[in-house]
Amino acid sequence: MADWKQVIREEWKSRMERAKPGGFFPLVAQGFDEREIIATVDVLLTGRLTMADQVRKFEAKFAKYIGSKYAVMVNSGSSANLLALAVAANPMRKKFLKPGDEVLVPAVCWSTSVWPIVQMGLKPVFVDVSPDTLNIDLKDLRRKITSRTKALMAVHILGNSAPMKEVLALARKHKLLVLEDTCESLGVKADGRYLGSMGDFGCYSFYYSHHITTGEGGMVVCNTQEDYDLLKCLRAHGWSRELSNREALEKANPQVDPRFLFVNLGYNLRPMEVQAAFGLCQLDRLATMNRTRNANRRRIIAALKAHPKWADQMEFPVAGEGTSPVWFGFVALLKAELASHQKSFLKYLSLCEVENRPVVSGNFTRQPGLKLMGIKCNPHDYPGAEAINQRGFFFGLHTEELTDDRIARLADLMLNYKFK
Ligand SMILES: Cc1ncc(COP(=O)(O)O)c(C=O)c1O
């Protein structure tokens, strides 16, 4: 009988040789290979689909890597944010957020950085961001803290970091709960610690285009047994299984069958075994992929700046203080006087098969969903987010080393656009 692993290796190789590239510069280059496929098939061959050993193994490995005590895997980064906020607002927690409490959130973020705040009956209060780092602006952050502020959702944008030293100092001073939406910044350190490990909760996404992928998937990390228990309880229906005080709960409720004992509210945000098997392989290669992304970025910037048509048409964001970013995509802001070109420049890049996106949500206070939820904001109160909205864009930073030719062609395409 043929070795099934060898069969997969050969089949994958031959399919990849025949595969058509997704345009000149797609948002994501192939981010996995036969190693993930073999690990996934291996799990399927055990006959186990739903959450079990692989998930527990991935959680333990992830917690160790990040430097947090506990990790709880979920089915997306959005679920990670939802679960962390649901625990933060859960009455079983010693200190919990109450309806109407204000939660600070940067004006450049992702929709599901904000919606779980709204879904918990809390009030999002937007804070402006710096167009230099894309992250939260400390001056505006200090201005927005009031006696009603009870938590801060720090969102680390596109592989850079929020200014965590100051954020944590302010949180301590004002007794704020800190959630780190690290969905775009896995493997990035600030002041020597991994992002996501510094607040009360750190949330991660393993969507296809992120630093590692499990297709869909996410993780929440925390440091207390109380939060760990609540995360596991709310992740799966609010039932008592997996809780450290399960026996006591069962004894206190003898009238209910312990197999279906619901002690809290809950969701079903569980991942599957195959996602965890995939994630275990991806985590092993995260450091290499991050090094390659950063090297590609350095080489693209160098090629643009050395190009005969370079005339400072765009600016590149800088590292937050104490941070070694791993840029999630190649981000740039057109120079202020070229802002009117943003739409046509991005259309031109798309025509040249350079797949591109806005800088995440742009200025989120412009998003119509806020109005629907009765949240009123004036986008002009956020000049940093407006600058990013009007001048920013990103395209893919691949996890494979780019050839010199490809970089030269990319720089040519970008600078052949007629800004004048
Ligand atoms: C900052 C941020 N938070 C949350 C999410 C949600 O993650 P997911 O797509 O895995 O639900 C994303 C997704 O891109 C994100 O960029």
The ligand as a MOL file (V3000), in Angstrom:
LIG
                    3D

  0  0  0     0  0            999 V3000
M  V30 BEGIN CTAB
M  V30 COUNTS 16 16 0 0 0
M  V30 BEGIN ATOM
M  V30 1 C -8.6290 43.9760 14.3650 0
M  V30 2 C -9.5140 42.8130 14.0380 0
M  V30 3 N -10.3200 42.3310 14.9910 0
M  V30 4 C -11.1370 41.2750 14.7560 0
M  V30 5 C -11.1730 40.6630 13.5220 0
M  V30 6 C -12.0990 39.5110 13.3050 0
M  V30 7 O -11.4190 38.3320 13.0370 0
M  V30 8 P -12.1520 37.1540 12.2000 0
M  V30 9 O -12.1470 37.5530 10.7800 0
M  V30 10 O -11.2990 35.9500 12.4770 0
M  V30 11 O -13.5080 37.0190 12.7560 0
M  V30 12 C -10.3750 41.1430 12.4970 0
M  V30 13 C -10.4470 40.5100 11.1550 0
M  V30 14 O -9.8120 40.8160 10.2200 0
M  V30 15 C -9.5110 42.2430 12.7550 0
M  V30 16 O -8.7500 42.7410 11.7750 0
M  V30 END ATOM
M  V30 BEGIN BOND
M  V30 1 1 1 2
M  V30 2 1 2 3
M  V30 3 2 2 15
M  V30 4 2 3 4
M  V30 5 1 4 5
M  V30 6 1 5 6
M  V30 7 2 5 12
M  V30 8 1 6 7
M  V30 9 1 7 8
M  V30 10 2 8 9
M  V30 11 1 8 10
M  V30 12 1 8 11
M  V30 13 1 12 13
M  V30 14 1 12 15
M  V30 15 2 13 14
M  V30 16 1 15 16
M  V30 END BOND
M  V30 END CTAB
M  END
